[in-house]
Amino acid sequence: MLIKNNKGQTAVEYILTTAALFVAFAIFYKSYSWIVPRQFDNGAKVILAVYELER
């Protein structure tokens, strides 16, 4: 598909780039919103285990 109008092609490229970046950021957000709470839970378990050992 060749677009004869240069402005039209640029607009399509911007739209595709924006959509790709949106999808990438959405995937990163979803993965980090799942990973970060688990890391806090794991860290809390380690801290509590060390605290119980030192008591």
C-alpha positions as CSV (number, residue, x, y, z in Angstrom):
1,M,0.0,0.0,0.0
2,L,1.6,3.2,-1.2
3,I,0.3,6.5,0.0
4,K,0.8,9.2,-2.6
5,N,0.5,12.0,-0.2
6,N,3.5,12.5,2.0
7,K,1.5,14.1,4.8
8,G,-0.9,11.2,4.9
9,Q,2.0,8.7,5.1
10,T,3.5,10.7,8.0
11,A,0.2,10.8,9.8
12,V,-0.2,7.0,9.4
13,E,3.4,6.5,10.7
14,Y,2.7,8.7,13.7
15,I,-0.6,6.8,14.5
16,L,1.1,3.4,14.2
17,T,4.0,4.5,16.4
18,T,1.7,6.0,19.0
19,A,-0.4,2.8,19.1
20,A,2.8,0.6,19.4
21,L,4.1,2.8,22.2
22,F,0.8,2.7,24.0
23,V,0.6,-1.1,23.8
24,A,4.3,-1.4,25.0
25,F,3.6,0.9,28.0
26,A,0.4,-1.0,28.8
27,I,2.3,-4.3,28.8
28,F,5.0,-2.8,31.0
29,Y,2.4,-1.3,33.4
30,K,0.5,-4.6,33.7
31,S,3.7,-6.7,34.3
32,Y,5.1,-4.3,36.8
33,S,1.8,-3.9,38.7
34,W,2.0,-7.7,39.1
35,I,5.7,-8.0,39.9
36,V,6.2,-5.1,42.3
37,P,3.7,-6.2,45.0
38,R,5.1,-9.7,44.9
39,Q,8.6,-8.3,45.5
40,F,7.3,-6.3,48.5
41,D,5.6,-9.5,49.9
42,N,8.8,-11.5,49.4
43,G,10.9,-8.7,51.0
44,A,8.5,-8.5,54.0
45,K,8.8,-12.3,54.5
46,V,12.6,-12.0,54.6
47,I,12.5,-9.1,57.0
48,L,10.1,-10.8,59.3
49,A,12.1,-14.1,59.2
50,V,15.3,-12.2,60.1
51,Y,13.5,-10.3,62.8
52,E,12.2,-13.5,64.3
53,L,15.6,-15.1,64.3
54,E,17.2,-12.2,66.1
55,R,14.6,-12.0,68.8
